Amino acid sequence: MVSPELLRRYQLFARLSIEHLNGIAMLAEEITFDSGETVFEAGQAAADFYLLMQGSLDLFYVSVDEINPELRKELFVSEVNPGDPFGISALLEPYVYQGTVRTTCPCLVLKVDAGGLRALSEVDARIAAELMRGVAEAALERLHDTRTLLAAARA
């Protein structure tokens, strides 16, 4: 469990009431990662939703050959900065991480149990709306980053 006041510091949770924050705080914990650690891999069941508190992470799209799964390539998509949510697939069916996330330096991360968060969202539409707003903003930002990289590669 973390402090509800800790959650309030981040834009993703800023519009929620103290009751909402209390519920989410009970599902959350602060964890640390060393530089170069993989937080999760593409294709894994998305059991947790995350918010980066300190540090920097890289998000990669993973391409795997259908015939020979040992042939795989990681393609850089974007950087995750403090205050950004990641692991957003944990809130969207089929609840499987779509990318791989790796630390670029020591990081402090807020880890939230996704099953509990989805259950809270089903009970309270305000929580669902605020989380989906944050997920949509993160997805659009990553789409923009991907378009920029694609344009640069084609130039």
N, C-alpha and C positions, 0 to 999 in steps of 0.2 A: 504494500500500500504506500502511496505517496500523499503528500499534502494537497488538498484541493486548491490551496493558494498557489502551489507550483503550477498546476494546470492553467490557472487563470492568466499566467504570464504569456501564454502562447495564443496567437490569433485563432487557431483552430478551436480552442475552448473558451475564448474570451466572452462570447455572447451567451454562454450557458449559465443557468442559475446555480447557486451554491448546492442545491439538492442534486442537480445533474452532476456537478463536479464531484460531489461526495460519492455518487455511484460509480463514476469512472475511476476515481482515485483508488477505490477498493480493488479494482481490476489491474492496476498499474504498478510497475516497479521500475526503479532506475537501475540500469546496468551499464557496464563499461566494456569497451573493446579496445584491444591494442591495435596499432597500425598494421595494416595488411590482413586483418581478419575478415572472413566472410561471415556476414550477418545471416544471410539466407541465400539459397540457390534457386534459380529458375526451375520450375517443375515440382518443387516441394509443396506439401499441403501448407496453406497459409493460416497458421494457428495464432499469429500475433500481428498486431498493428503497431507501428512505431512512429516516434517523433524524435528527430535529432535535436538534442539540447546543446551539445558542444562538439566541435570537431568538423570533419568533412568525410563524406562518403561518395563513392562512385557507383552509378547504376549502369548495368550492362544488359543488353539484349543478348540472349544466347541462341545461336543457330546450331541445330543438331541435324546431321544427315539421317534421313529416314531409314536407309538401308544399313548404314554402319553407324550406330549411335556413338561409337568412340570418336568419330570425326565431329568435332564441335568447335565453334568459334565464338568468342565473346566480342561484342561490339559495344564500344562506349556510347551511352545515350546521354547522360547528364550527371551533373554533380548535385548532391543533396547537401543543403546548407542548414545551419542551425535555425530551428523553428519550422522546418519543412517536415511534413508527414511522409512516410515511406512504408512499403509493405501494404499499400492501399488495396491490393488484391484480396486481403483478408476481410474486406468489407463488401466484396463483389463476387457473386457466383462466377465460377465454380470453386472459389476460395483456394486458388493455387497461385503461388507467386509467379509472375510473368517475367521477372528479371532476376539478376543476381546483384546483390549489394555487397560491396567490400569497402572497408575503412581505408582512408588514405593517411590517417594520423590517429592518435588515441582519441576515442569518442565516448561521450556520455549520451545515453539513449534512454528515452522513455519507452518501455515495452508494455503494451496493453493486451490483455487476453481478448482475442477477437471474438470468440464465441460469446463471452459475457457482454462485450460491447454490442454485438448484433442483437442479443437478447434485450438489452436496455433500449436499443433503437426500435425494436418491435413494440415495446411498451410505451415509449414516449416519442412522439413525432418530432418534437423540438430537437432532441438529441440526434435523431436520424437526419433531419434537415441540415443541421450544422456540420455533422460529419460528412454528409454527401457534398456540401458546399466545399469543404476542405479537400475532399478527394477529387472533385471535379477541377478545382484550381490546380492541384498538383498534377493531374493528368494532362491538363491543357498546357501547363508549363513544360512538361516533358515532351509533349507533342511538338511544341514550338522548338525546343532544343534539338529534337530529332530532325525536324525540317531544316533547321539551320545547318546541321552537320551534313545532311544530304545535299543541300545546295552547295556547300563548300566543296564536297567531294566531286560534284559534277562540274564545278567551275574550272 
